[in-house]
Amino acid sequence: MLTVWGRRSSFNLQKVMWLVGELRLEHRHIEVGGQFGGLDTPAFRAMNPHGRVPVIDDNGMIVWESHAILRYLGARYGLGRFWSNDAGERSQVDRWMDWSQTVLQPDFLMGVFWGLYRTPEPQRNWPAIREKVARCARHFQLLDKMLADRQFLCGAALTLADIPAGTSLYRYFELDIERPSVPNVEAWYRRLEDRSAYREHVMVPFGELRGRLDY
Ligand SMILES: N[C@@H](CCC(=O)N[C@@H](CS)C(=O)NCC(=O)O)C(=O)O
C-alpha cells in the first residue's frame, strides 16, 4: 500500500497527488504539515530528516523531495506513459522538470506567491514582487511559444514534464497580478482542467495561506 504525507494546500504535495491520481494508485493520504503539524516527530524525521512534505512510503520504500517522488512513481508504475527507459526521451522530460524546480518555482511560488499572497500587506516588498511578476511573464511567454505546436510540453500526451510547471497554473491564473497574453498556455491550462486528477489535487483553494508566513 502506498502512503502519502502532506497537507492538501502544499504545492509540492499537489504535484505528487496529481500523479497518484493520473496513475489511479490505491493509496492512503495523511495530512501533516501546516495547521496539521507532525513534521517534528521522531517518526516523521526518521522518514524525512528535513521535516518537509511530501513524503511517500511505498511498501517500505520511503521517498522525499517532490520531483524524486514523481520520478520514482513514474518509473515504478508508469512505464511507457510517465517513464521511458530511453535516456534521450527521459532527458526531454527532465529538462522541464529541472527548469520548473530551479527557475519557474523560485520566481513564481517563492517570488510572487509568497512575496505577494503569503506576505502580510505591510511587509510586502513591492519592487521585488514587481520584478518577479515580470520574470514570470517572460517564463509564461516562453512556455507559450513552446506550446504553439503541441498539446503538452513534450508532445501529444501528458508527461512528468507537465506536472511541476502545470501545478503553478491554477495559482498563477487565480492571483490578481499582471499577466501577458499567453493563449497557448491558457489552452494547455484548459486541457489540464479537463483532467479529474488535476481538478481534485491541484485546483485546491488556497485562502488559508493568505498572509501566512509560518509554514
Ligand atoms: N524541495 C522540496 C520542498 C519541500 C517543502 O518545502 N515543502 C513544504 C510544503 S510545499 C513544507 O513542507 N512546508 C512545511 C509545512 O507544510 O508545514 C520538495 O520539492 O519536496
The ligand as an SDF file (V2000), in Angstrom:
LIG
                    3D

 20 19  0  0  0  0  0  0  0  0999 V2000
   12.1400   20.6850   -2.3510 N   0  0  0  0  0  0  0  0  0  0  0  0
   11.1220   20.0950   -1.5230 C   0  0  0  0  0  0  0  0  0  0  0  0
   10.3850   21.1930   -0.7860 C   0  0  0  0  0  0  0  0  0  0  0  0
    9.5100   20.6540    0.3070 C   0  0  0  0  0  0  0  0  0  0  0  0
    8.7910   21.7810    1.0320 C   0  0  0  0  0  0  0  0  0  0  0  0
    9.3550   22.8580    1.2520 O   0  0  0  0  0  0  0  0  0  0  0  0
    7.5270   21.5030    1.3970 N   0  0  0  0  0  0  0  0  0  0  0  0
    6.7380   22.4880    2.1050 C   0  0  0  0  0  0  0  0  0  0  0  0
    5.2980   22.4660    1.5910 C   0  0  0  0  0  0  0  0  0  0  0  0
    5.1810   22.8680   -0.1300 S   0  0  0  0  0  0  0  0  0  0  0  0
    6.6860   22.1400    3.5930 C   0  0  0  0  0  0  0  0  0  0  0  0
    6.9590   21.0220    3.9720 O   0  0  0  0  0  0  0  0  0  0  0  0
    6.3360   23.1430    4.3990 N   0  0  0  0  0  0  0  0  0  0  0  0
    6.1570   22.9750    5.8150 C   0  0  0  0  0  0  0  0  0  0  0  0
    4.7200   22.7250    6.1790 C   0  0  0  0  0  0  0  0  0  0  0  0
    3.8820   22.4150    5.3030 O   0  0  0  0  0  0  0  0  0  0  0  0
    4.4430   22.7810    7.3920 O   0  0  0  0  0  0  0  0  0  0  0  0
   10.1580   19.2640   -2.4170 C   0  0  0  0  0  0  0  0  0  0  0  0
   10.0620   19.5700   -3.6030 O   0  0  0  0  0  0  0  0  0  0  0  0
    9.5480   18.3010   -1.9290 O   0  0  0  0  0  0  0  0  0  0  0  0
  1  2  1  0
  2  3  1  0
  2 18  1  0
  3  4  1  0
  4  5  1  0
  5  6  2  0
  5  7  1  0
  7  8  1  0
  8  9  1  0
  8 11  1  0
  9 10  1  0
 11 12  2  0
 11 13  1  0
 13 14  1  0
 14 15  1  0
 15 16  2  0
 15 17  1  0
 18 19  2  0
 18 20  1  0
M  END
$$$$
